[in-house]
Amino acid sequence: TICFSQLILAAGCREIPAGALDIAGTRPMGVYTAGQMQEMINVYGILPQSPVVILGSGDIGLIMAKQIAKIGGEVALVEQNSVLGGLERNQWGIEQYAIPVYFDTTITELHGEKHLSAVTLGNGAEIPCKTLLIAAGLVPNQELLDGIGHLDWLHLCGNCSCVHPIVESVTEEGQLAGLAAIKNLRGTL
């Protein structure tokens, strides 16, 4: 048991996995979240099997597309909107590496028994691939708060509060949460 008078929760966020999406077909090997693949490449040196399809063009999807193209992998993006998401500084890599983007559609089906072999798009096109990266977005990690509500002693910060596009705002929000907790403590002394 831990007693406290102020709580600063900085639990971050989590990726939306493939299982949360309405995609038909089996669940063959070769389907990862973009964050999982980022860790596999950057930490463990494991490269994705090419060709790679990335679902979503948020920042992590754009960063992974550029990184895979830069190491010589064949990669394509699928984006449900008519424009790329993510920050402008991450979008330029798509043009620089001539990465194809399928706009205004999504992935509706996975193909392959043991290993992924292709994906079908909502427009009926089938794209051969050996790896699918899901970059469908991030969700603030607030499960620890289920049933608690927002109270005076609770301060959320960083990506636990909301998903921030840049790290500087995460740092600033953490500082503000700390100041609010100190202010509440001093008010009760």
Number of C-alpha atoms within 10 A of each C-alpha: 3 3 5 7 11 17 15 15 20 20 17 19 19 16 17 16 17 18 8 8 12 10 17 13 14 14 17 16 15 18 22 18 21 27 17 13 21 23 12 14 16 10 9 10 10 12 14 20 13 16 18 25 27 26 26 27 30 20 20 22 30 26 19 23 28 24 17 21 19 13 9 11 17 18 24 22 24 23 23 16 14 11 12 21 16 17 15 10 10 20 20 13 19 20 11 11 16 13 16 14 21 18 16 14 17 20 25 16 17 23 21 17 12 11 16 20 19 20 26 19 19 14 12 12 12 15 18 16 23 22 25 30 26 26 27 22 20 18 16 18 19 18 9 9 11 7 7 8 7 10 9 11 14 17 21 21 22 24 25 20 20 17 18 16 13 9 11 11 15 21 13 13 20 20 14 15 21 18 13 18 20 13 11 15 13 9 8 8 5
